[in-house]
Amino acid sequence: MKRGERALVRPHVVTRGRARPSRNTFEMDTQVYAVREAPTGTAGPEMRRVLRLCRDGATPVAEIAGHLELPLSVTKVLLGDLLDSGHIVTRSAQHDLEAPDMGLLQDVLDGLRASL
């Protein structure tokens, strides 16, 4: 096989036939952190790649799927397994629940218009 080519492995093989994660806690922007390495021989190559990707800091679910070149749904199943086994932790992206300060936004807009 040439560099950059992947062996053709069907997604249902990667997830051992499962179509959904054990938990439905993963959004595309959920941040994933690896907290321990997988013991040799117990995790598939995709799981080991996830742990390598996330060991140096937060990695969003969508980015992990892109690196693995797997559908998002398959990636979520793998992440669910890693979360269940204690190999990763996740943090939801911070979404501001409060409405933005419209006065501040108007002041910024006015300032930008004045500088043009």
N, C-alpha and C positions, 0 to 999 in steps of 0.2 A: 504494500500500500504506500502511496506517495505521501509526502508530508502535507498536512492540511486536509487529507481525506479522512473520513470517519468510516468505521465499519458500520454496515447497515444493521441496526438493532431496533426492532419494533418497540414503540413506547410501552406496550403492554408487557413486554419482557422486562423492561427496566423497572416497572412498578409491580411486577409479579401479578399481573392481571387486574390490579385495582384501578379504578377510574377516578376515585375521589380520595383526598387526604383524610387521615383519621380525625383531623380538626379542620375547621374552615376558618382559620385565623390569618390567612395570607392574602394581602392585597398586593398589587403590583409594586407599590412603594414601601412595603414593609421592609424594615432593615433587619438583616440577618447577621449574627455574630457567631463565630465558632468558639466554643469554650473548651473543647477537648478533641483530640485526634481520634480517629476510628482505629480500633485494633486491626492489625493486619489480618486479612482474610475474612473479616466479618462484614465489611461494607463493599458494595460494588464500586466500580470505577467512577461512576457519576457522583456517588456520595462522597468519595474521597476528593474529587474535584471541587465539590461544594465547600468542603471543609478547608481546602487550600485557598479557595477564593475569599473566604470569610475570616481567615485567621488573623489578618492584619487590620481589620476594622469592619465597619458596617458595609454591607453590600445589599442593594435592593433586590427583591425577588425577580423583577423583570430583567435586571442585569445578569443574574445567575442563569436564568433561562436562556439568555442570549449567548453566554459563554458556553453553556452545555449544548447549545443548538438543539434544544428540546422544547416541545410545546409547554406553555405556562402551566397547563393542567398537570402534566407529568412532573414538572419541577415542583409543584405544590405537594404532590404525593411524596416525593423524595424528602422534601423539607419537613413534612409531617412526621415521617419516620425518624429523621434526625432530631426533631424536637422531642418526640416521645422517648428517644433513647438518651436524651440529655447532652447531645453533642453540639446543639446550637441553642441560642436564645434569640428572641425577636423583640423588636420594638416597633410599634406603629409609628408611621410618620406623623409628626406633630401638625395637626390642623387647628388653626385658630378658630375656636367656637364662638368668639365674640365678633360682632359686626365691626368692620374697620371704622376708625374715626374719620367721618366724612369731612370734618373741618380741616383736619391735618392733610387729608388727600387733596382737598381743594387748594390749600396753601401751597402744596408741592406743585400742583398743576399750574397755579398762577405764577409761581416762581419760574417754572420751566418756560411758560409762554413769554414771560418778561425777558428771559435770556435769549430768546430767538430773535 
